[in-house]
Amino acid sequence: MANLAPVRLPPLLLLLVLAMALSACGEEETADIPDGGDTTPAASAPAEPSADAGDTCQNKVVKGKPLAEGKDYSVQVSTSEGEFTIDLDPAKAPRTTRSFVDLARKGFFDDTEFHRIVPDFVIQGGDPTNSGTGGPGYSTCDVPPPDTQYTKGVVAMAKSGQEEPGTAGSQFYVVTGDATQLPPEYAVIGKVGEGLATAEKIGNLGGPDEKPTKKVVVKSTKVIES
């Protein structure tokens, strides 16, 4: 399995890559972090994910129990460096969010590490192997809209460059700096509500090789319904 990693490109190089993509339909492997958008959790989570006419996902796997309508969902992430809470937005990525909640409830993320830390960019975790290549054994798909932006605090899913836009397993990113140059290819599950300072603290623990300078472990995750 390919390594899942978002690539931060210089502005001029980014323009060149986009131009090449439009003319030749070729795309280098890159991982992305979708939209800041509305920071408020969806007021009504769809009970069953459904595709609209613009959904190009070939893989429409649905995992986990349906999320209750009329409820807001968040996931409290307890790490060795403190806690932060992800306010989920199921409307942006219904299949992906449902899977993320299911994994969190099962304790899938417990004892995993933030295996990739890029200061002022992103922190990446959710890999049971801590290698950057692991996942849950399946993938979901929710294509983000073209106007998706990756602003500080946004939480999105990782994929390899060979996978179609919106593909997701268990690896996720928290944007801790400026990632607005990333293209809209990765499913957005929400945004950090409380504890952004903790995510930023973790974001300062990365070396020039993008590896942690200190082990940061996810101790537990707790799904909160309100």
Legacy VTK file of the C-alpha trace (Angstrom):
# vtk DataFile Version 3.0
C-alpha trace
ASCII
DATASET POLYDATA
POINTS 226 float
0.000 0.000 0.000
1.319 3.426 -0.890
2.334 5.890 1.774
-0.405 8.397 2.512
1.055 11.870 2.838
-0.086 15.398 1.969
2.431 17.379 -0.068
2.920 21.107 0.444
3.939 22.655 -2.877
5.515 26.095 -3.437
3.011 28.459 -5.173
4.797 28.504 -8.559
5.250 24.741 -8.581
1.608 24.284 -7.582
0.473 26.357 -10.579
2.663 24.258 -12.878
1.298 21.001 -11.467
-2.302 22.191 -11.849
-1.648 23.265 -15.424
-0.142 19.881 -16.234
-3.069 18.111 -14.624
-5.578 20.035 -16.714
-3.735 19.394 -19.971
-2.616 15.814 -19.492
-4.958 14.480 -16.805
-1.884 13.277 -14.945
-1.534 13.675 -11.190
1.300 13.013 -8.787
0.644 11.149 -5.577
-0.482 13.602 -2.960
-2.682 13.646 0.075
-5.038 16.438 0.794
-7.010 18.020 3.524
-10.468 19.233 2.589
-12.486 22.207 3.540
-12.717 24.507 6.466
-16.206 25.599 5.465
-18.811 25.903 8.181
-17.274 25.137 11.557
-20.635 24.224 13.080
-21.461 20.494 13.291
-24.299 19.415 11.036
-27.625 19.931 12.775
-29.061 16.866 11.109
-26.840 13.887 10.385
-28.220 11.722 7.570
-29.280 8.302 8.799
-28.191 6.641 5.566
-25.470 8.106 3.313
-26.771 8.841 -0.155
-25.054 9.934 -3.340
-26.153 12.903 -5.404
-25.836 13.247 -9.154
-22.348 14.741 -8.831
-20.949 11.885 -6.743
-18.251 10.195 -8.826
-17.151 7.678 -6.197
-16.894 4.186 -7.606
-16.382 2.791 -4.109
-19.479 3.381 -1.995
-18.703 1.166 0.991
-20.745 2.024 4.098
-19.434 0.908 7.499
-20.846 1.344 10.987
-24.270 2.106 12.403
-26.289 4.997 10.950
-25.813 8.324 12.716
-28.945 9.583 14.430
-30.894 12.356 12.744
-31.113 15.652 14.569
-27.969 15.080 16.636
-24.515 16.647 16.561
-21.478 14.393 16.775
-17.960 15.054 17.989
-14.957 12.894 18.820
-12.770 13.705 21.801
-9.193 12.645 21.103
-7.049 12.107 24.210
-3.319 12.083 23.448
-0.085 11.954 25.425
0.162 15.728 24.804
-3.382 16.655 25.811
-6.890 16.551 24.336
-8.677 18.042 21.366
-12.196 17.566 20.048
-13.229 17.089 16.433
-16.647 18.573 15.668
-17.910 16.281 12.921
-19.806 17.446 9.857
-21.544 14.366 8.381
-23.123 16.438 5.616
-19.706 16.948 4.020
-18.748 13.260 3.968
-21.558 10.976 5.203
-19.943 7.606 4.518
-16.529 8.683 5.775
-17.859 10.304 8.942
-19.998 7.287 9.745
-16.947 5.028 9.381
-14.786 7.339 11.519
-17.357 7.292 14.321
-17.574 3.500 14.127
-13.794 3.118 14.351
-13.603 5.566 17.269
-16.329 3.699 19.151
-14.475 0.407 18.685
-11.222 1.858 20.045
-9.482 1.440 16.691
-7.363 4.569 17.206
-6.281 3.686 20.752
-2.487 3.376 21.109
-1.854 4.635 17.583
0.623 7.461 17.009
0.832 10.674 15.052
3.408 9.142 12.743
3.873 12.198 10.520
4.190 15.758 11.812
4.938 18.698 9.530
5.272 21.951 11.515
2.908 24.725 10.379
1.157 22.297 8.032
-0.458 19.076 9.322
-0.309 16.293 11.874
-1.234 12.836 10.601
-2.437 9.804 12.534
-4.937 6.962 12.465
-2.583 4.276 11.143
-2.616 1.067 13.245
0.871 0.216 11.928
2.291 3.729 12.555
4.080 3.424 9.213
1.954 5.640 6.995
0.683 2.701 4.945
-1.881 1.039 7.227
-5.640 1.238 7.453
-8.816 -0.524 8.564
-8.914 -3.021 5.692
-11.533 -1.153 3.658
-12.096 2.283 2.181
-15.063 4.616 1.911
-15.517 7.482 -0.512
-17.024 10.983 -0.381
-15.791 13.401 -3.046
-15.266 16.908 -1.609
-16.705 19.863 -3.540
-14.402 21.901 -5.822
-14.420 24.904 -3.475
-13.030 22.898 -0.549
-10.370 24.777 1.424
-7.961 23.399 4.014
-7.766 26.016 6.717
-6.311 25.676 10.214
-8.231 23.201 12.344
-9.821 21.306 9.470
-9.759 17.513 9.849
-9.598 15.416 6.692
-8.747 11.923 5.534
-5.633 10.660 3.754
-5.313 8.638 0.584
-2.640 7.629 -1.915
-2.274 9.390 -5.248
-3.526 6.317 -7.085
-6.898 6.383 -5.313
-9.829 8.428 -6.536
-10.660 11.739 -4.833
-12.582 11.324 -1.593
-11.249 7.838 -0.820
-10.623 7.283 2.890
-9.505 4.562 5.271
-8.586 5.423 8.848
-5.681 7.857 8.464
-6.630 11.455 9.138
-5.025 14.902 9.169
-5.456 17.920 11.368
-4.399 21.139 9.645
-2.184 23.094 12.035
-0.946 25.782 9.648
-1.582 26.937 6.094
-2.717 24.144 3.782
-4.883 26.255 1.484
-2.713 25.347 -1.530
-3.865 21.721 -1.388
-6.302 20.583 -4.098
-9.810 19.403 -3.078
-9.271 15.657 -3.136
-9.623 14.401 0.440
-12.811 13.842 2.380
-13.423 16.381 5.139
-14.963 15.023 8.341
-15.041 18.208 10.400
-12.978 20.735 12.296
-11.269 20.967 15.678
-13.589 22.668 18.142
-11.969 22.602 21.566
-8.267 21.977 22.027
-6.779 23.489 18.882
-3.821 24.554 21.013
-3.137 20.877 21.703
-3.091 20.082 17.984
-0.750 23.029 17.409
1.485 21.799 20.242
1.714 18.394 18.577
2.394 20.184 15.292
5.579 21.657 16.760
6.990 18.182 17.434
8.010 17.418 13.857
11.521 17.330 12.416
12.791 18.287 8.941
12.161 14.700 7.834
8.480 15.072 8.845
8.929 12.441 11.541
7.986 13.121 15.168
10.784 14.364 17.413
8.760 12.960 20.302
6.311 10.060 20.304
2.724 11.302 20.448
0.220 8.556 21.253
-3.565 8.585 20.969
-4.633 7.206 24.328
-8.337 7.009 23.556
-11.200 8.456 21.539
-14.691 9.179 22.802
-17.725 9.768 20.589
-20.059 12.440 21.962
-23.669 12.854 20.810
-25.684 15.958 21.651
LINES 1 227
226 0 1 2 3 4 5 6 7 8 9 10 11 12 13 14 15 16 17 18 19 20 21 22 23 24 25 26 27 28 29 30 31 32 33 34 35 36 37 38 39 40 41 42 43 44 45 46 47 48 49 50 51 52 53 54 55 56 57 58 59 60 61 62 63 64 65 66 67 68 69 70 71 72 73 74 75 76 77 78 79 80 81 82 83 84 85 86 87 88 89 90 91 92 93 94 95 96 97 98 99 100 101 102 103 104 105 106 107 108 109 110 111 112 113 114 115 116 117 118 119 120 121 122 123 124 125 126 127 128 129 130 131 132 133 134 135 136 137 138 139 140 141 142 143 144 145 146 147 148 149 150 151 152 153 154 155 156 157 158 159 160 161 162 163 164 165 166 167 168 169 170 171 172 173 174 175 176 177 178 179 180 181 182 183 184 185 186 187 188 189 190 191 192 193 194 195 196 197 198 199 200 201 202 203 204 205 206 207 208 209 210 211 212 213 214 215 216 217 218 219 220 221 222 223 224 225
